[in-house]
Amino acid sequence: MENKLTLERKKDMKIEEQKLFLTPPNWKYVEDWIQFQRPEERLYYYTVAFMTWNLAAKITNEGEEECLLES
């Protein structure tokens, strides 16, 4: 069970967008973009997309500081 301090920290947590790259409006946009690529390369794009999704989930759930300390 999370304490109130942890919940408050998560509520205030903001992840900044990387301005060098497009921020897709939704997950379908990402899937459509991947499907537009050469068939033999799609597996790699999906792998990176879902690894990035998992990292964003981990940062959101555990906090950026904890994730940076693990590297």
N, C-alpha and C positions, 0 to 999 in steps of 0.2 A: 504494500500500500504506500502510495506516495504521500509525502507530507505537504503541507500547504506552501512552504517555501519553494519546493521543487515545482509544484504546479504554477506558482506565480512566475518563476524563472522561465518556464516553458511558454507561458502566455506572452511574455515580453520578448521572446527570442525572435529575431528576424534573420533570414538568410538573404544576403544580397545577391542580385542577379549578376552574372558575368556579362558585361556590356559588349564584349567582343563578338558574342554569338547571339543569334535569334532566340528569343524565348517563345516556344510554341504555345499556341492558345489552348491546346488540349492534347491528350495522349493520342487521339486519332491522327492528328497532324504528324506526330512522330512516326506512327506506323505507316502512314501514307508515304512519308519521305523515305523510309527504309524500303518499302516496296518499290519505289522508283529506282532504287540502286540495282546494280547487276545482281542476278540471282545468286551467284557464287559468293558474293560478299555480304549478303543480308544477315547471315548468322553472326558475323562479327559486329555488325551495327546493332543487332538486337542484344548481343552480349554486353556491349558498352552501355547501351540505353538502360538495361535492367541493373547493371552494376551501379550506374549513376543513381538510378531510382533508389536502390538499396542504401547507398551512401547518404542520400538526402533523408531517407527515413531514419537512418541511424543518428544522423546529426540532429534531426528534429526530436527524436525520442530520448537520446542520451545527452545531448548538448554538444556544441561545437568544440568546446574546450577538451572534453574527454576524448573525442575522436582525434584531435590534433596531438594529444599526448601519446596516443597509441602508435603514431608513425615514427 
